[in-house]
Amino acid sequence: MSDSKRIAKNTFFLYIRMIINMLISLYTSRVILNTLGVTDYGIYNLVGGVVVLFSFLNNAMTNATQRFLNYEIPSKIKERINRVFCMSINIHFVISIIVVILSETVGLWFLNYKLNIPDDRMYAANIVYQMSILTTLINIMRIPYNAMIITNEKMSFYAFLGIFETCMKLIIVFLLLFFKKYDLLILYGILLMLVNLLINIIYFVYCSKNFHEQTQLRYVKDKKLFKELISFSGWNLFGQVAVLSSTQGINMILNIFIGVTINAAMGIANQVNAAIYNFISNMQVAFTPQIVQSYAGGRHQQHKNLVLNSSKYSLYLFLILAIPFLIQTEFILHLWLGKNLPPYVISFTQVIILNSIVSAMVGSFWMSVNAIGNIRNYQIVISCILILSLPASYIILKNGLPPTYVLIANLCLNIITFLYRFWYINQKLVFKRSEILTYLKGIVFVLIYIIVLIYLFKNNSENNYFNIFFQIGVAELILIAIAIFTGVSKEEFLMIKGFVNNKLMKNFKGNK
């Protein structure tokens, strides 16, 4: 099977997963918010974030595991693949111990003495905190198995297991409705931990059955491989600390200055953004093995094409999905969650989505950086830029400015990192001038259009259903037209046209 067909097949399975997951997640978020209430919903998002803050070591190792397995899979030498897998398991086990130590000391102190949580909910917050630690440990040990499935491109299993996990979380929502006499926040934390444990068991069984020789656990002593994994993940560590500072760190600073209601607003905004962005991240998951393996195999022109096209089409897809949420944010949130929205949730949602527009474009760039492997200077610069979000957030809130300015400052820093990433990748891959101009033409016009669109709808208060859907429809059609005329090459357009014509002809002959 060709690379393009394999990517298309993988993307298809992942999109099925994301469509179902998005619909269920949006429904469950509404029920969870209404069931737990704004305060408990905010506490859950905040407390879970404390544990995530200490899992930065795991996030760094995730990229390393994915990268080294992608390098070894094409060789089909099972012993070498198994060495990478076993070494990753050993390192993830050590990471689990470190996370427990940090969470039960620094994290526990921070939770009880620094965060702004109502006194009558501190007991529940502590129980949920312990459940969040267990959930994090389970997810840490899942990473090597997850990486093995993705590098082997078993996307159908990956997609269907994701749907199963989401359905289990839907069942949790219904269980909460039947056990209202219990503390629902504590019950929610326990049930989510059990779902994650079940998913971990399924991952283990599947990998043991389908990749037995590659995933067979054994003692591995390979100093060279260990040093390579630790060195690669060590520099990735800088980036993960910076990313967490611009997400969970900001969340905690907002809590200290304002309280848990602001964390509820952040939780809702992130939930909306995740429902959209997961489509893009799953498309990028489908591209990742090909991006890494094309560079490892010396197919550098194919690698460059994958990097630029993945960035460009990620942007288009994200904007198609995001336009309704950008121009009709208030209407959609009221339709989804009802009238009682936490303060700032509308502006938070809009700015976080704008931030994700940048993230959609850079996804393929960091995949390429991981494939190249020389990441020290890259991670140092990126980390130094992103970590500025913490002092910037503190200064903004200390001076009494609205909390939305915190997210706007983070957006500005993310734009700066995008420019640096593009410059860095160009230094390594040396794009042709025509390739750069084609890429810029493909993204600049659609970005200008989005800026104009936001300006036109900034004071929009339309509540007529027909007008709202008409506005969204027109905005989408204009975006698609701009993307086709400025971002799709003649060859790509003819390929898409031929594909559509073939499908139409087959349907016509079938009907005839």
N, C-alpha and C positions, 0 to 999 in steps of 0.2 A: 504494500500500500504506500502511495506517495505521501510526502510530508504534508502537503496541503489537504489531502483527503483525510489523513489521520487527525490533523488538527481540527478539521470540520466535524469529524465524527466525535472526537472528544468534547468539542465545544457544544455539540448537540445534546449529549448526555448531561453536561453541566448546566445547560440552560433549562432543561426539564427540571433538574434539581432546584434551580434558583427560582423559577416561576412558582413552583409549589411551595417552596420554603418562604418566599416573599409573602404570598397570600396568607399562609398560616401564621407567619411571624407578626404580620400587621394585625391580624385578628387577636392573637394571643397577647400582644402588647396592650391593646385596648382593654382586654379583660383583666390582665394583671394590674394595670394602673387603677382600674375601677375597684378591683378586689382588695389590693393592698392599700390603696390610698396614696396620695402624693408623698407623704412623709416616709412611709415604709418603702415605696418604690425608689425614692431618692436614697434612702439608707442602703438598699441592696446594691444600687449602682456604685455608691461610694465605697462601701466595704469591700465589694469584689475588686474594685480598682486598687485598693491597698495591696492585696495579694498579687495582682497582676504586676504591680510596680516592682515586686521582688522576683518576678519571673523573667527579667531581662536576659539573664544568662541562657535560659531556655530558648528565647527568641533568637538570640545570636547563634545558638547551635542548630536551630532549625534550618537556617540558610546554609550552614556548613554541611549538614547531613544531606540536604537536597542536592547541593552542588557536587559533592564527592560521589554520591550514588549515580548521578547523571553522567559523570565521567566514566564510571565503571560498567554501567549497564550495557553500553554498546559492545564491550569486549566479550560479554557472555561467559566470562570466566567466573564461575559461581564461587570459587574459593576467595577471590579478590573482593567480590561483592559482599560476601559474608563477613570478611574482615572489617570492612567499612561499617557494616550494620552492627556487628557485635561491639566494635569500639564506640559507636554512637550510643548504644544501649548503656555501656559502662559509664560514659561521660554524662548521659542524662540522669543516671542514678545518682551520681555525685552532685549534679545540679539540684536534684530533688532534696538531698540532705541540706544543701546550702539554703535553698528556699525555705525549708522548715525552720532552720535556725534563725534566719532573718525575720521570717513572719512571726515567730513566737517570741521574739525579743523586741527588736526595733518596731516592727509592724504593730504588735500588740500594744506597746507603749503609745505609739502614735494614735492608734484607734481610741484608746481610753482617755488620753490626756490632751490631745491636740485637735481632733476633729470635732466639729460642731454638731453633736447628735443629742436629741432630747434625752433627759435622764431616765425617763420611764421606758425608753427603748434601747438602753445600753445592754441589757441582758440579751435581748433578741439579736442585737447587732453583733455581740460576741459569739453567739452560737452560729449565726450566719457566716461570720468571719472564719470559724473553724471549718465549716462546710466548704467555704470557698478555698481554703488551703488544700483540703482533700481533693476537690475538683481540679485544682491547679496541678497537683502531683499526678493525678490520673492523666491529665492532658499532656504533661511533660513526658511521661513514659509512652504515650501514644505516638509521639513525633516520628521516631524511626520507622514504625509500621506504616504510618501515613505516607512518609517519604518513599517507602518501597512501592506502595501502590501507585503513587503518582508517577514515579520514574519508569515504572513498567507500563504506564498509560492504561491502567485498568479503570477508566473513567466511568464505566457503567456501574461498577460496584461502588465506587466512590460517590457517585451521584445518588444511587438508590439508598445507600446507607445514610447519606445526608438527609434524604427525605424521611427515612425511618426515624432518625434522631429528632427531626422537627415535629413529626407526628407524636412522638413520645412526650415532647414538651407541651403539645396541645392537650394530651391526656392529663398532664399535670394540672393544667388550667382548670379542667373539669373537676378534678379531684379537690382542688381548693374550694370550689363552689359547694362541695358536699361536706366539707369538714370545717365549717366556719366557726365552730366552737373552740378550735385550737388556734394557737398563734400562727397566722398564715405566713408571716415572714419567715419564721423558723421552718415551718413545713415546706415552704417553697425551696429554701436552701437545701434541705435534706433530700428532697425528691430530685432536684437538678443534679446533685452529686451522684445519686443512684443511677440516673440515666446515663451520665458520663461513664460510670463504671461499666454499665452494660455495653455501651458502644465500644469501650476499650477491649472487652472480652471478645466481641465480634471481630474487631480488627486482628486480634491475636490469633483467633481460630482460622480466619481467612488466610492470613499470611502463612501460618504454619502448614496449611493444607496446600496452598498454591505456590508458595515459594519456600518450600521446606528447607532445601539446602542453603538458600541465601539467608534465611532468617533463623537457622538453628543456633540456639544460644550456646556459646562455648567461651572458654577463657582465651583471650587474644592478647598477646604481648608484642606490640609493634611500635617501637619508640618513634620511628620516622612518621608513620601514619598519625600517631597520637599528636606529635608536634605540629603536623600540617593542619589537623583538625582544630587544635587549640589555637594555633596562630591565626588561621582564617576566622574562626569564631571570635577570637580575642579582639580583632579589629572591628568585626561586626558589632561587638559589644558597645563600642562608642556610639554607633548609629542607633542601637536599640535603647540605650539610656536617653539619648536625645529625643527619640520618638515618644518614649514614655513620658518624658518631661513635658512634651507638647500636647499630651492627651491626659493621662492620669494625674500628672503633676498639676496641670491647670485646673483639673476637676477638684483637687484637694484645696488649692489656693482659693478657688471660688467658694468652697464650703466654709473655710476659715473666716472669710470676710462676710458671707451672706447667709449660709445655712443649707439644710438639706433640700429645700424647695428648689434651689438653683441646680442641684444635682439631678433632681427629677426632670427639670427642663433639659439638661444636658443628656440625660438618659433617653428621653423621647427623641430629641434631635439626632442623636447617634443611631437610634433604632431606625428612623426614617432613612438616614444616610446609608446605613448598612444594608437595608432592603434594596436600595438602588445599586450601591457600589459592589455588592456581592456578585452581581451579574458580570461586572468588569473583572473582578479578581478571579472569577472562575474561568473567564476567557483567557486571562493571563496564565492561569494554572495549565490550561491546554497548550499554551505557547511555550511554557518554561522548559520542558524537556528538549524541544527542538532548538530553542535559543542556545541552551548550554551545549547540547550535543553537536550542533553545527559549528560552534567555535572550537570545541574539543577535537572535532574531526578535520579542522583546517579549512572548512567551507566558509570563508570569511565574507564573501559577497552575499551568500545566502543568509548569513548571520546578520549582516547590516540591514538587509531587506526585512527580515523578521523583526528586528528591533524597531525600525522606523514605522513599519506598517502596523505593528502591534500597538505602538504608542498612538498613532493617528486614529485607528479604528476603535481603540479603547475610549478615546475622547468622544468620537461620534456617538457610540452606543450610550455612553454615560449621559451625554447631553440630551439625547432622545428620551431617555428615561427621566432625566432631572427637570426638564422644562416645566412640566405641570407643577412640580413642587417649588420651583423658583418664582413662577408668576402667579400662582394661586395657593400660596402656602397656607394662609389663614383658612381658606375654604376647605382645603384637604384635611388639615388638622382638626377642624371642628367636625367635619364629616366622619373622620376616623375615631376621634377621642371624645366627642361631645363638646359642650360649651365650657366646662371647667378646665381650662388649660393653665399650666403653671406660668408664672411671669417669665418673659424673655424667650419662651419656647419658639416663637415664630422667627424672630431675628436670629436665634441660635441655629435653627434649622437651615435658614438661607445661607448663612456664612459657612457652616460646616459643609454644605453641599458645594459651595464655591471652592472650598479647600480641596474637596475630593476631585474637582475638575483637574486641578494640578496633579494630584496623586494618580489619577487615571493615566495621564500622559507619561509620568516618570516610571511607571511599573516596569516597562520593558528595559529601561535604562539600568535600573539596579540589577535586573536579571543578567544583563550583559556584563556589568561590573563583576558580579559573582562568577560568571563564566570565565572572564579574563583572569581573575584571581588576585591581581595586585591591587588590594583595596586599602592599604594603610593611609595614604595621603587623602584618598577620596573620603574615607570615613572620618578622618580628623576634621576636615573642612566642613563636611555636612553636619557633624555633631556640634561643632562650635557655633554654627549658624542656628540650628534648631533649639539648642539649649538656652539660647537667649530669650525664648518664650517665657521662661520662669521669672527672671528679673523684670521683664517687660510687663507680665501679668501683675506682679506685686506692685510695681510703680503705678500702673493704671488704676488698680483698685484702691491703693493707698491714697491716691489723689481724688478719689470720689467719682471717677468716671464710670459710665454704665458698663456692666460686665460684657456686653457685646463687643466693646473695644478690645477686650482680651483676645477674642477669637479673630478679630480683624488683624491684630498684630501678628497672630500666628499664621494667618493667611499670607501676609506680606513676607514673612520669613520663608514660607513654603515656596513662594514664587522665586525668591532669591536662590533657594536650593535647586529649583528646576533649571534655572539658567546655568548654574554651576555644573549640574549633572550633564546637561547637553554639551557644554564646553569640554568636560572631562572625557566623555565618551568619544567625542570627535577627535580628541588628542590620541586616543588609543586605537580607534578604528579608521580614522582619516576618511571621512565621508567626502565624496566628490561634491563639487560646488552645485552641480545639477541636483544631486540627492538632497542637499540641505535646502535649496530653494524650493524644491517640490514639497518637502516636508513642511517648511514654514508656510508656504502658500496653502497647504492643506489644513493648518491649524489656525492661522492668524485671522482669516475671514470669519470662521465660525465663532472664534472668541470675541471678535468685534461685534458680531451679531448678538451674542449673548449679553454683552455689556449694554448695547442699545435696548435690548428686550427688557432687561432689569430696570433700566431707567424709565422706560415707557410704562411699566406696570408697578412702579414703586409705591404709588398711592392708590392702587386699584382696590376698590371695595365692592366689586361686582358680586351680586348674590343671585343673579338669574342663571339657572342651570344651563339653558340653551346658550346664552352668551359666553358662559365660562368654557363650555366644551368647544364652542366655535373658536374662541380665542386660542385655546390650546391646540386645536386641530390646525389652524392657520400657522401658528408659530412652529409646529412640528414640520409641516410641509415646506415652509421656507428654509428651515434648518437642513432638511434632507436635500433640498435643491442646491443649497450652497455647498454642502459636503460633496455632492456628486460632481458639481462643476469645478470645484477648486481642489478637491482632495482625492478624487478617484482618477487614476491614469487611464489613458485610452485602452491599454491592454486589459486592465482590470475591468473596465466598463464592458468591453466586448466579451470577456469571460463570463461576467455576471449575466449579460444579455443572452448569451448562448445557453447558459444554464437554465435561465427562465424559459426561453423558447423551447428547449428540449422537454422541460417538464410540461409545458402547455400542450405540445404536440402529442406527448404520451397520453395526457388526459383526454385530448380531443379524439385520438384514435380509440382509446378505451371506451369512451362514451358512444362513439360511432358504432 
